[in-house]
Amino acid sequence: MLWIGLLVALIVLIASWAVPHQVRYAARRVGLALAAPATAVVTFVAFMALVDWP
């Protein structure tokens, strides 16, 4: 499950790079760029919650 979340974060990061560099797309680029690390953090927290640590 952890690799799926990291793959989603990578896809979101690539999508933020792929958005055209024009002023009208600036908010979309920033939103996607901030969503990538947020996705990785959410994935890590979910992984830690699901694993039964000794």
TACOR-V212353 format. One line per field, one symbol per residue. ss: DSSP state (H for helix, E for strand, L for the rest). Layout:
# TACOR-V212353
ss: ???
This chain:
# TACOR-V212353
ss: LHHHHHHHHHHHHHHHHHLLLLHHHHHHHHHHHHHHHHHHHHHHHHHHHHLLLL
